[in-house]
Amino acid sequence: MKRSTTRAAPEVAVEHRGAVPDGSADYARSKVTAVFGHAPEPVLFARVRLTMAADPAVARPALAQANLDVNGRLVRAQVAAETMPEAIDRLHDRLLHRLRRISRHWEARRGAQPLPGPHEWRHDAEPAQRPDYYPRPVEERELIRHKSFTLASESPDEAAFDMESLDYGFLLFTDVETGQDSVIYHRGEGYRLAQVTPREDRHDPVAVPLTISPHPAPRLSVPAAIHRLESIGLPWVFFLDDDTARGNVLYHRYDGHYGLITPA
């Protein structure tokens, strides 16, 4: 949805790391500024980070990341490519796609009926390419990122909206109806909800296409969660921590190491 506004477009702050080609900052600034008119609310701030990986083994060494403050809500996008101009072009496309999807969510949360177009909910239809994680040998992988925060208490609709805004592949949150630590993620043409103890008899209506995993979260220690992550071959695993009895997510980082998300 394109909206007119009298607010002046903010300057796009651009950071770069590694051997980023000359002219990339200006190109990124112009491509990101071009999407502002498609935001459902005014863009208050924008920051872009461009990174060229030094490791020659990385298949797509050019990484472009953007964070937009859309009237107080963070919208994030991240893509990787073989060259920096290609990464910036894909970043523009991903931001544009994300803002259009978020506009639909925005209207739905204001009370409008959700009317997705053809393949609107298809995650695999998105134009940009997510960064793969580096295939670091298992014996070299370490848990090097531990993020702990207070989980938002919200509905699956709100969690799906936040996940789309942040450009995440999953989102850990507290389901407001059941009070359970839960994870929402893309599945087929809609969303999938995983919970500590699944409940399919929900009373609150859900606007997004949602299915509920019938499998309870396994109770594991962090080392056991790492073993499970490697065994199932997926990018992340949701589990009930053996010590805290809270829902955690262990995931593969872009650099091939592990990250862990826990409730505060």
N, C-alpha and C positions, 0 to 999 in steps of 0.2 A: 504494500500500500504506500503510495507516494503522497506526502503531505507538505503543504507549503508552510513556511514559518518565516517570521521576520528576524529571528535570532541569527546573528552572524555565525558562520561555520567556524568551529574552533581550529586552531593550528594543530596539525598532526605532528606529535613528537616522535622522532625516529632515532632509535639506537641501533648500533651495529657491532657485531663481534666477528673476528676472523677476517679473512681476505675477501670482504664484500666489494664487488666491482664499483668503480666510480660511477656516479649518477644514479645509483640504486635508491638512495635516500629520497631524492626528488621524485623519482618515478613512483616509489611506494606512497609518498605523500599525496601525489595527484590521483593515484588509483583508489586509495582509501577515501579521500575527500569526495570522490565521485559517488560513493554509495550513501552518503549522508541523507540525500533527499528521499531515500527509500525507507528510512527508519520510521517506526510508528510514533515516536516521540522525538523531541530535539536531542541531538548529540551534543553533550556538554564537554566531552574530552575524548581524545583519541591518542593512543600510543602504539607504535609499531616497533618490533624488534626483528632485525635481519641478522642471521647467523650463517656463516659458512663453516662447515665441519672440516677440521684439519685431517681427519682420518681418511685415507684414500679408499678404505674398505666400505665406507658408507655409500650405498647405492644412490641416494638422493641427498647430497650434502648441503643443498640450499634450503634453509628453514626460514619461513616468514610467519610471524605471529602478530596479531592485532588485538587490542583491547579497546572497546568503545564504551563510554559511559552514556547510555541512552536514558536521559532523564532520571538518573540515579540507579539504573540497573545495568550490570556489567554484561556486555556481549563480547564473546571471545571467539577467535578463529585461529587455526594453526594449520599450515600445510608445508609439505616438503616437495622438492623437485630437483632435477639434475642441474639446472642453472637458476641464478637469482631472478632474472627477468621472468622466467616461467613460474617461479614460486610466487612472485608478486602478482602476476596475472591470476593465478589460481586463488590467491588470497582475496583479491577483488571479487572473483566469482563466488567464493565461499561466503564472504560477508554479505553479498547481495542475496544469495539464496537463504542465508540464515535470517536476515532481516525480514524477508518476505514471509518465511515460516513463522517467525516470532510475531509478525503483525497479525497473523491468523489466531495465534494463541492469545494475543492481547485482546482482540475483539471477543473471543470466546469467554475470557475471564471477566469481561465487562457485561456479559449477559447475552451476547449474540450466539446463535446456533453455530457450532463448528461445521463448516462446509468445505472439507479438503477437496482440492482438485484431483485429477488423475495422478496416482502415485504420490500424493502429497506426503504420505507418511513413510515412504520407502527410503530407508537409510541408504541403501545401496544405489539410489538414483542421484545422490548428491554429486555435484560436478567436480569437487576438489578431492585430492588424494591425501588421506591421513598419513602422517609419518609412520613407517614401520619401526619397530624397535630393533636395535643393532643385535645381530645373532651372536652375542658374546657366549663363549663356552660356559656350560653350567658351573663348572668348578671355579670360574672366575666371578660369578655373580654374587653380589652382596646386597643386603638391605641398607640402602644409603639415604632413603627419604622416608621420614615418618611425619605425616600430617595429622594433627589432632585438632578437632574443632567441635563446637556445639552444633549438633545436627538441627536443621530446620524442621519444625513440626508442620507438615503440610499434607495436602491431598496428592494423589498420584498425578492429577492434572497439573497442579502447581509444580510438582517435581519434574514432570516432563518439560514444562516451560523453562524451568531453571536449567535443566540439562541442555536444552537446545540453545539457550542464551549463552551458556558457558562453553559450548562446543565440546562437551564431554561425551565419552562413549557410555558412561554410566553415572549414576548419582546416588550417593548414600544419604538417606534422610530418615526422619521418624514419621511413620504413617499416622496422620492425625486421628484417623478413625479407630485404629487398633492399638496405637501407642507402641508399635513394634519398630525396631531398626529394620529398614528395608532398602532395597536397591531397585531402581528402575533403569531399564536399558532398552535399546532397540531390538525388536524381534520381528522378522518378516516385514509385514506392512503396517505394523503398529508398535506397541510397547509391551514389555514383559515386566512383571513385578515379582521379585524374590523377597521372601520374608523369613524371619527366624522360625515362626510357626505359621504356615500359609493358612489364610482364611478366604474362601471364595464367596462366602455369604455377606458381601459388602452391602451396606444400606445406603451410603451416599452415592448419588449418580456420578458416573465418570464420563467426561466428554471425549477423551482421546481413546482410540482403539487400544484396549488393554486386555491382556491375558495374565493369569496368575500362575506362577510355577507351583506345582504340587509338592515340590521337594523342600523339606525344611533345611535351613542352613546347618551344615555339619559343625560339630563342636571340635575345635582343633587348637593346638598350640601354633605359634607362628612358624616354627620349623616344619611342622606337619602341613601347614597351609602352603609353604613353599614347595614341599614334595608334591602336594595335590596339584598345585599350579603347573608344575612341570609334567605331571602325569597326564593331565587332561588336555594339555596343549592349547589352552585358551589364554587370552591376554590378561584376564583377571579372575579372581575367585572370591566369592562372598562366604564368610564363615563366622561362626560364633566363637569368640575368643575364649580359650579354656580358663584364663585367669579372671577376666572381667565380666564374662557372660554378656558381652555386647557385640553387636554386629560390626565386623571389620571387612575391609576390602584390601587384598594384596594384589598388586598389578605389576606388569612389566613396564619399566620406564623406557624412554626412547634410547637411552644409552646402553640398554641391555641389562641393567641392574634392576633391583626390586624397589617398589614403593609400597608403603602401608598407610591406609587411611583408617583412623580410629575415632570414635566419639570422645569428646573431652569429658 
